[in-house]
Amino acid sequence: MNITIGENWKLTSDEHNYILSKKTKSKKGKVNYAVIAYCVDLEQVVNELVDASIRPLEADTLQKLIDDTTQLKKDLINAIRCVAK
């Protein structure tokens, strides 16, 4: 398995794990992927992806955090639906 998720993420697998990686660039501009998590199932992949996407948000109120996470969930669901077609 080798699936690109959005612009910055990649999901790969081996015989034991799903591997979630995030795109990085070296100082010379070379694109690499750094492993963020080894997951045992797809639910864990989604949770890791959501957590990694929420951490850098700059919400200053609880309502803003709720709005941002709601939008993130909608985006993930739409991405999954596009892949499933």
C-alpha positions as CSV (number, residue, x, y, z in Angstrom):
1,M,0.0,0.0,0.0
2,N,1.2,3.5,-0.8
3,I,-1.5,6.1,-0.6
4,T,-1.0,9.9,-0.7
5,I,-3.4,11.7,1.7
6,G,-3.7,15.4,0.9
7,E,-0.6,17.3,0.2
8,N,1.5,16.4,3.2
9,W,0.7,12.8,4.2
10,K,1.4,9.3,3.0
11,L,0.0,6.0,4.2
12,T,2.0,2.9,3.6
13,S,2.0,-0.6,5.1
14,D,4.1,-3.6,5.8
15,E,3.0,-7.1,6.9
16,H,2.3,-5.8,10.5
17,N,1.5,-2.1,10.4
18,Y,0.0,0.8,8.7
19,I,2.6,3.5,8.5
20,L,1.6,7.2,8.6
21,S,4.3,9.6,7.3
22,K,4.4,13.3,6.9
23,K,6.2,15.2,4.0
24,T,9.3,17.0,4.9
25,K,11.9,18.9,2.8
26,S,15.6,19.0,3.3
27,K,17.6,22.2,3.2
28,K,18.5,21.3,-0.4
29,G,14.8,21.0,-1.2
30,K,14.6,17.2,-1.4
31,V,11.2,15.8,-0.5
32,N,11.2,13.0,2.1
33,Y,8.6,11.4,4.3
34,A,9.1,11.2,8.1
35,V,7.3,8.4,9.9
36,I,4.8,9.8,12.4
37,A,3.1,6.6,13.6
38,Y,3.0,2.9,13.2
39,C,-0.7,1.9,13.5
40,V,-2.3,-1.5,14.0
41,D,-5.6,-0.5,12.3
42,L,-7.1,2.2,10.1
43,E,-9.0,3.7,13.0
44,Q,-5.7,4.4,14.7
45,V,-4.4,6.0,11.5
46,V,-7.3,8.4,11.4
47,N,-6.9,9.2,15.1
48,E,-3.2,9.9,14.5
49,L,-3.9,12.1,11.5
50,V,-6.6,14.1,13.4
51,D,-4.3,14.6,16.4
52,A,-1.3,15.7,14.2
53,S,-3.6,18.1,12.3
54,I,-5.1,19.6,15.5
55,R,-1.9,20.2,17.4
56,P,-0.7,23.1,15.2
57,L,-4.0,24.9,15.2
58,E,-4.0,28.3,16.7
59,A,-7.4,28.2,18.3
60,D,-7.8,30.8,21.1
61,T,-11.3,29.7,22.2
62,L,-13.0,26.4,22.8
63,Q,-15.5,27.2,20.1
64,K,-12.8,27.9,17.5
65,L,-11.2,24.5,18.4
66,I,-14.5,22.8,18.0
67,D,-15.1,24.6,14.6
68,D,-11.6,23.7,13.3
69,T,-11.9,20.0,14.4
70,T,-15.4,19.7,12.9
71,Q,-14.1,21.1,9.6
72,L,-11.1,18.7,9.8
73,K,-13.4,15.7,10.2
74,K,-15.5,16.8,7.2
75,D,-12.4,17.1,5.1
76,L,-11.2,13.6,6.1
77,I,-14.6,12.1,5.4
78,N,-14.6,13.7,2.0
79,A,-11.1,12.5,1.2
80,I,-12.1,8.9,2.2
81,R,-15.2,9.1,0.0
82,C,-13.1,10.2,-2.9
83,V,-10.6,7.3,-2.4
84,A,-13.4,4.8,-2.0
85,K,-15.0,5.6,-5.4
